[in-house]
Amino acid sequence: MADKSTSQCYEAVCSAQGIKMNSNILNALEETAITGNLTLNLTGNRLKNIQRLGDPDVLALSKCLQNSGHVTDLDMRYNNISDEGAGHLADLLQCNSRLLSLKLSGNKIGNSGAMYLVSMLQVNNTLQELELSECDLATQSVIALSIMLKNNTALRSVDISRPLLFSHQEEWVVHFSEMLAVNCSLVELHLGKTGLTDTGMERLSEGLRLNHHLRYLDLHCNRVSRDGACHLAKVLTQNMTLEIINLSFNRIEDEGATYLSKAITWSGCVLKELSVKSNNIRSEGLLSLAQAMKKNKTLTHIYIWGNHPEELACEAFRDLISSGRLPPEQTDVRAYEVDGQVFLAEVFHSLRKQINCTDCTRSDTCSDLDTTRPSAADMSSDVALSPEATFPLHIK
């Protein structure tokens, strides 16, 4: 349990550095001391009248946490932290070996701030979760992050959604694909709003096919269409670890949904949760997904709202829910009937935002691969015999 010395240390540092104390930080430190909560919540919530954190606040806080063994999760999302503050946090993480999670989403740390953190992560071997969504990262820092991840064996979850990438050549995807082919620690990767296209999806798939650890892939709000869905479907017939995929707000349409459905029916597919919300899918694609759920019991969660189901698709999902195959709390639609016609209404369930990666064990490393699962080569005969599995294997 944290004690009051942490808040007293903060007061002393502010006095010595001539920094005005931030009431948000002081209250959080005192509450942590009382409850023993190891998560220090310093989010700049817009709905509350709180004093947001700036770079001087981060300097004072990082100094008093350098030798602290209490705080393991530091949540500083949506504050006014810039590259200077990111530099102070890099200094903190170089000294503190207890911090497991750092959330900085919504702070405009830019390229310089991200490079500070990347340099620190080349030597840090304890941080497991890093959120840098909406931080104005540019191509340089995104590529640097991917290069660092080739050697870092501690990070389990990385979120770089909504960076500032202006190149149409998607150079960063090449680096992330190469990283995924060799990385042995990442369990969760968020690449939402990166402008990913079908060409980028093809390159990313090359690394995904060789990856044996990633379980959650988030590609929401990109430019993936049917061809990109085809590349991802091929991955699902060769990768035996991907369990959760978020494709919400892309444009895979009926053909893309059909590609994914064929992959789901493959006997080796381990996909458990899929979101294809708002992908311009009509009844043909939705029916294929419903049929895939009947054939493969592994897929337990599916989210389809925002597409264009006609009555046959509505009836198919009504039957999945009423039969118990698709529990109502594991989808975002419910069926209702008007004048003998079945419709779907939205319910406010959605794909979970993340896996609790800080609970992942250290044994999940390159030296401890799961040998109980069959390899893609071992299962190739199943694919050849299955009329639904039409994607050939490409083992490198």
C-alpha positions as CSV (number, residue, x, y, z in Angstrom):
1,M,0.0,0.0,0.0
2,A,1.2,3.5,-0.8
3,D,1.8,5.8,2.1
4,K,1.5,9.5,2.7
5,S,5.2,10.0,2.1
6,T,4.4,10.0,-1.7
7,S,2.2,13.1,-1.4
8,Q,4.7,14.7,1.0
9,C,7.5,14.1,-1.4
10,Y,5.4,15.8,-4.2
11,E,4.9,18.8,-2.0
12,A,8.6,19.0,-1.2
13,V,9.7,18.7,-4.9
14,C,7.2,21.4,-5.9
15,S,8.7,23.7,-3.2
16,A,12.3,23.0,-4.2
17,Q,11.6,23.4,-8.0
18,G,9.4,26.5,-7.6
19,I,6.4,24.6,-9.2
20,K,2.8,25.4,-8.2
21,M,1.2,22.3,-6.8
22,N,-1.5,20.7,-9.0
23,S,-4.6,19.8,-6.9
24,N,-5.4,17.0,-9.3
25,I,-2.0,15.3,-8.6
26,L,-2.2,15.9,-4.8
27,N,-5.7,14.5,-4.5
28,A,-4.8,11.4,-6.6
29,L,-1.7,10.8,-4.4
30,E,-3.7,11.1,-1.2
31,E,-6.5,8.9,-2.5
32,T,-4.0,6.3,-3.6
33,A,-2.5,6.4,-0.1
34,I,-5.9,5.8,1.4
35,T,-7.2,3.1,-0.9
36,G,-4.0,1.3,-1.7
37,N,-4.9,1.5,-5.4
38,L,-1.8,0.9,-7.5
39,T,-3.2,2.8,-10.5
40,L,-2.6,6.6,-10.4
41,N,-5.4,8.1,-12.3
42,L,-4.6,11.6,-13.6
43,T,-6.7,11.8,-16.7
44,G,-7.7,15.2,-17.9
45,N,-11.5,14.4,-18.0
46,R,-13.2,17.2,-19.9
47,L,-16.5,16.7,-18.0
48,K,-14.9,17.6,-14.7
49,N,-13.6,20.9,-13.5
50,I,-10.0,19.7,-12.8
51,Q,-6.6,21.2,-13.3
52,R,-5.0,19.4,-16.2
53,L,-1.4,18.4,-16.1
54,G,1.4,20.4,-17.9
55,D,5.1,19.7,-18.3
56,P,6.1,21.2,-14.9
57,D,3.6,19.0,-13.2
58,V,5.1,15.9,-14.9
59,L,8.6,17.0,-13.8
60,A,7.5,17.2,-10.2
61,L,5.6,14.0,-10.3
62,S,8.3,12.0,-12.1
63,K,10.9,13.1,-9.5
64,C,8.8,11.9,-6.5
65,L,7.9,8.6,-8.3
66,Q,11.5,7.6,-9.3
67,N,12.1,5.6,-6.2
68,S,8.5,4.7,-5.5
69,G,7.6,1.0,-5.5
70,H,3.9,1.5,-5.2
71,V,2.5,2.9,-8.5
72,T,2.4,0.3,-11.3
73,D,-0.1,2.0,-13.6
74,L,0.2,5.7,-14.6
75,D,-2.8,7.1,-16.5
76,M,-2.2,10.6,-17.8
77,R,-4.5,10.6,-20.8
78,Y,-5.9,13.9,-22.3
79,N,-3.8,16.4,-20.5
80,N,-1.5,19.3,-21.7
81,I,1.7,17.3,-21.8
82,S,4.1,18.1,-24.6
83,D,7.5,16.6,-25.7
84,E,9.1,18.2,-22.7
85,G,6.9,16.3,-20.3
86,A,7.5,13.1,-22.3
87,G,11.2,13.6,-21.7
88,H,10.5,13.7,-17.9
89,L,8.5,10.5,-18.2
90,A,11.4,8.8,-20.1
91,D,13.7,9.8,-17.2
92,L,11.2,8.3,-14.7
93,L,10.9,5.0,-16.6
94,Q,14.7,4.7,-16.8
95,C,14.8,4.8,-12.9
96,N,11.5,3.1,-12.0
97,S,11.3,-0.7,-12.5
98,R,7.8,-1.1,-11.0
99,L,5.8,0.8,-13.6
100,L,3.9,-1.6,-15.9
101,S,1.5,0.7,-17.7
102,L,1.8,4.2,-19.1
103,K,-1.2,5.9,-20.8
104,L,-0.5,9.1,-22.6
105,S,-3.3,9.2,-25.3
106,G,-4.5,12.6,-26.2
107,N,-1.4,14.5,-25.2
108,K,0.4,16.3,-28.1
109,I,3.9,14.9,-27.4
110,G,4.7,14.8,-31.1
111,N,7.7,13.2,-32.8
112,S,10.2,14.5,-30.2
113,G,8.3,13.3,-27.2
114,A,7.8,9.9,-28.8
115,M,11.5,9.6,-29.6
116,Y,12.3,10.2,-25.9
117,L,10.1,7.3,-25.0
118,V,11.4,5.0,-27.7
119,S,15.0,5.7,-26.6
120,M,14.0,4.8,-23.0
121,L,12.3,1.6,-24.1
122,Q,15.5,0.3,-25.6
123,V,16.8,-0.2,-22.1
124,N,13.6,-0.6,-20.1
125,N,12.5,-4.2,-19.6
126,T,9.5,-3.8,-17.3
127,L,6.8,-1.6,-19.0
128,Q,4.1,-3.8,-20.5
129,E,1.5,-1.4,-21.7
130,L,2.0,1.9,-23.7
131,E,-0.9,4.1,-25.1
132,L,0.1,6.8,-27.5
133,S,-3.1,7.3,-29.4
134,E,-3.8,10.8,-30.7
135,C,-0.4,12.0,-29.7
136,D,0.6,13.6,-33.1
137,L,3.1,10.9,-33.8
138,A,4.7,11.2,-37.3
139,T,6.2,8.7,-39.6
140,Q,9.7,9.0,-38.0
141,S,8.6,8.1,-34.5
142,V,6.2,5.4,-35.7
143,I,9.0,3.7,-37.6
144,A,11.4,4.1,-34.6
145,L,8.8,2.5,-32.4
146,S,8.5,-0.5,-34.6
147,I,12.3,-0.9,-34.7
148,M,12.5,-0.8,-30.9
149,L,9.8,-3.5,-30.7
150,K,12.0,-5.9,-32.6
151,N,14.2,-6.2,-29.5
152,N,11.9,-5.2,-26.6
153,T,10.6,-8.3,-24.9
154,A,8.5,-6.6,-22.2
155,L,5.7,-4.7,-24.0
156,R,2.5,-6.6,-24.3
157,S,0.2,-3.8,-25.6
158,V,0.9,-0.9,-27.8
159,D,-1.6,1.7,-29.1
160,I,-0.6,4.3,-31.7
161,S,-4.0,5.0,-33.2
162,R,-4.5,8.3,-35.0
163,P,-1.0,9.4,-35.8
164,L,-0.1,12.1,-38.3
165,L,1.0,10.0,-41.3
166,F,0.9,12.0,-44.6
167,S,2.7,9.5,-46.9
168,H,0.7,7.5,-49.4
169,Q,3.4,4.8,-49.6
170,E,2.7,3.4,-46.1
171,E,6.4,3.0,-45.3
172,W,5.6,2.5,-41.6
173,V,3.6,-0.7,-42.4
174,V,6.6,-2.4,-43.9
175,H,8.5,-1.8,-40.6
176,F,5.6,-3.0,-38.5
177,S,5.3,-6.1,-40.7
178,E,9.0,-6.9,-40.2
179,M,8.6,-6.3,-36.4
180,L,5.6,-8.7,-36.1
181,A,7.6,-11.4,-37.8
182,V,10.1,-11.4,-35.0
183,N,8.4,-9.9,-32.0
184,C,7.7,-12.4,-29.2
185,S,6.0,-10.3,-26.6
186,L,3.2,-8.2,-28.1
187,V,-0.3,-9.6,-27.3
188,E,-2.3,-6.5,-28.4
189,L,-1.7,-4.0,-31.2
190,H,-4.0,-1.0,-31.9
191,L,-3.6,0.6,-35.4
192,G,-6.9,2.5,-35.7
193,K,-7.2,5.6,-37.8
194,T,-3.7,5.1,-39.4
195,G,-5.1,5.3,-43.0
196,L,-4.3,1.7,-43.6
197,T,-5.2,0.6,-47.2
198,D,-5.5,-2.8,-48.8
199,T,-1.9,-2.5,-50.0
200,G,-0.8,-1.8,-46.4
201,M,-3.0,-4.7,-45.2
202,E,-1.2,-7.0,-47.6
203,R,2.2,-6.0,-46.2
204,L,1.0,-6.3,-42.6
205,S,-0.3,-9.7,-43.3
206,E,3.2,-11.0,-44.2
207,G,4.3,-10.3,-40.7
208,L,1.1,-11.5,-39.1
209,R,1.4,-14.9,-40.7
210,L,4.8,-15.4,-39.0
211,N,3.7,-14.1,-35.6
212,H,2.9,-16.5,-32.8
213,H,1.8,-14.3,-30.0
214,L,-0.5,-11.5,-31.0
215,R,-4.1,-12.1,-29.8
216,Y,-5.8,-8.7,-30.4
217,L,-5.5,-6.7,-33.6
218,D,-7.4,-3.4,-33.8
219,L,-7.8,-1.9,-37.3
220,H,-10.8,0.3,-36.8
221,C,-11.5,3.4,-38.9
222,N,-9.2,2.6,-41.8
223,R,-9.5,2.2,-45.5
224,V,-9.6,-1.6,-45.7
225,S,-11.9,-3.0,-48.4
226,R,-12.7,-6.4,-49.7
227,D,-9.1,-7.1,-50.9
228,G,-7.7,-6.2,-47.5
229,A,-10.2,-8.5,-45.9
230,C,-9.0,-11.2,-48.2
231,H,-5.5,-10.8,-47.0
232,L,-6.6,-10.8,-43.4
233,A,-8.7,-14.0,-44.0
234,K,-5.6,-15.7,-45.3
235,V,-3.9,-14.8,-42.1
236,L,-6.6,-16.5,-40.1
237,T,-6.0,-19.8,-41.9
238,Q,-2.3,-19.7,-41.0
239,N,-2.1,-17.9,-37.6
240,M,-3.3,-19.9,-34.6
241,T,-3.2,-17.0,-32.0
242,L,-5.4,-14.2,-33.3
243,E,-8.5,-14.2,-31.1
244,I,-9.9,-10.7,-31.4
245,I,-10.1,-8.5,-34.5
246,N,-11.7,-5.0,-34.8
247,L,-12.5,-4.0,-38.3
248,S,-15.2,-1.5,-37.4
249,F,-15.7,1.5,-39.8
250,N,-13.9,0.1,-42.8
251,R,-15.5,-0.9,-46.1
252,I,-15.1,-4.7,-46.6
253,E,-18.7,-5.1,-48.0
254,D,-20.2,-8.4,-48.9
255,E,-17.2,-10.0,-50.6
256,G,-14.9,-9.1,-47.7
257,A,-17.4,-10.6,-45.2
258,T,-17.5,-13.7,-47.3
259,Y,-13.7,-14.1,-47.3
260,L,-13.7,-13.8,-43.5
261,S,-16.6,-16.2,-43.2
262,K,-14.7,-18.9,-45.1
263,A,-11.6,-18.4,-42.9
264,I,-13.8,-18.7,-39.8
265,T,-15.1,-22.1,-40.9
266,W,-11.6,-23.4,-41.2
267,S,-11.1,-26.0,-38.4
268,G,-7.9,-24.3,-37.2
269,C,-9.3,-20.8,-36.8
270,V,-9.2,-19.6,-33.2
271,L,-10.9,-16.3,-33.7
272,K,-13.3,-15.6,-30.7
273,E,-14.4,-12.0,-31.2
274,L,-15.0,-10.0,-34.4
275,S,-16.4,-6.5,-35.0
276,V,-17.4,-5.5,-38.6
277,K,-19.6,-2.6,-37.6
278,S,-20.3,0.0,-40.4
279,N,-18.6,-1.9,-43.2
280,N,-21.3,-1.5,-45.9
281,I,-22.2,-5.2,-45.6
282,R,-25.5,-6.3,-46.9
283,S,-27.5,-9.5,-46.5
284,E,-25.2,-11.7,-48.5
285,G,-22.2,-11.0,-46.3
286,L,-24.1,-11.0,-43.1
287,L,-25.7,-14.4,-44.0
288,S,-22.3,-15.8,-44.6
289,L,-21.1,-14.7,-41.2
290,A,-24.2,-16.2,-39.6
291,Q,-23.6,-19.5,-41.3
292,A,-19.9,-19.4,-40.3
293,M,-21.0,-19.1,-36.6
294,K,-23.1,-22.2,-37.0
295,K,-20.2,-24.2,-38.3
296,N,-17.4,-23.0,-36.0
297,K,-18.3,-22.7,-32.3
298,T,-15.0,-20.9,-31.5
299,L,-16.4,-17.4,-32.6
300,T,-18.5,-16.3,-29.6
301,H,-18.8,-12.5,-30.0
302,I,-19.8,-10.7,-33.2
303,Y,-20.8,-7.0,-33.7
304,I,-22.5,-6.0,-37.0
305,W,-24.5,-2.8,-36.3
306,G,-24.2,-0.1,-39.0
307,N,-24.5,-2.4,-42.0
308,H,-27.5,-3.1,-44.2
309,P,-29.3,-6.3,-43.3
310,E,-32.4,-7.4,-45.2
311,E,-35.0,-9.7,-43.7
312,L,-33.1,-13.0,-44.3
313,A,-30.1,-11.7,-42.5
314,C,-32.2,-10.4,-39.7
315,E,-33.9,-13.8,-39.3
316,A,-30.5,-15.5,-39.3
317,F,-29.2,-13.4,-36.4
318,R,-32.5,-13.7,-34.6
319,D,-32.1,-17.5,-34.8
320,L,-28.5,-17.4,-33.6
321,I,-29.6,-15.4,-30.6
322,S,-32.8,-17.3,-29.8
323,S,-31.1,-20.7,-30.1
324,G,-28.4,-19.6,-27.6
325,R,-25.6,-19.9,-30.1
326,L,-25.0,-16.1,-29.8
327,P,-25.7,-14.8,-26.3
328,P,-27.5,-11.4,-26.3
329,E,-24.7,-9.7,-24.4
330,Q,-22.1,-10.8,-26.9
331,T,-23.5,-8.9,-29.9
332,D,-24.8,-5.4,-30.6
333,V,-28.2,-6.2,-32.2
334,R,-31.5,-7.7,-31.1
335,A,-34.4,-8.9,-33.2
336,Y,-37.9,-7.6,-33.1
337,E,-41.0,-8.2,-35.3
338,V,-43.4,-5.8,-36.8
339,D,-46.4,-7.1,-38.9
340,G,-44.7,-10.4,-39.3
341,Q,-41.4,-8.9,-40.6
342,V,-38.1,-9.3,-38.6
343,F,-35.9,-6.3,-38.0
344,L,-32.7,-5.7,-36.0
345,A,-32.2,-3.0,-33.4
346,E,-29.0,-1.7,-31.9
347,V,-28.1,-2.6,-28.3
348,F,-25.1,-0.9,-26.7
349,H,-22.6,-3.7,-26.5
350,S,-19.3,-3.5,-28.2
351,L,-16.0,-5.3,-28.6
352,R,-13.9,-5.0,-25.5
353,K,-11.3,-2.3,-25.7
354,Q,-8.3,-4.3,-24.6
355,I,-7.0,-7.5,-23.0
356,N,-5.6,-7.1,-19.5
357,C,-2.0,-7.5,-20.8
358,T,-0.4,-6.7,-17.4
359,D,-1.7,-10.1,-16.3
360,C,0.2,-11.9,-19.1
361,T,2.9,-14.1,-17.7
362,R,6.6,-13.6,-18.4
363,S,6.7,-17.2,-19.8
364,D,5.1,-16.0,-23.0
365,T,8.4,-15.3,-24.7
366,C,10.4,-16.6,-27.7
367,S,12.0,-19.3,-25.7
368,D,8.6,-20.7,-24.5
369,L,6.5,-21.2,-27.6
370,D,3.2,-23.1,-27.1
371,T,4.0,-26.5,-28.5
372,T,0.5,-27.9,-27.8
373,R,-1.0,-26.2,-30.8
374,P,-0.6,-27.8,-34.3
375,S,1.5,-25.8,-36.8
376,A,0.0,-24.5,-40.0
377,A,1.9,-27.2,-41.9
378,D,0.4,-29.9,-39.7
379,M,-3.1,-28.6,-40.4
380,S,-2.7,-28.0,-44.1
381,S,-4.4,-31.3,-44.9
382,D,-7.6,-30.0,-43.1
383,V,-7.6,-26.9,-45.3
384,A,-7.1,-29.0,-48.5
385,L,-10.0,-31.3,-47.6
386,S,-12.4,-28.5,-46.6
387,P,-14.5,-27.0,-49.4
388,E,-15.0,-23.9,-47.3
389,A,-11.3,-23.2,-46.8
390,T,-10.1,-21.9,-50.2
391,F,-7.0,-20.0,-49.1
392,P,-3.7,-21.7,-49.8
393,L,-0.9,-21.8,-47.3
394,H,2.3,-19.8,-47.8
395,I,4.8,-20.9,-45.2
396,K,8.1,-19.0,-45.2
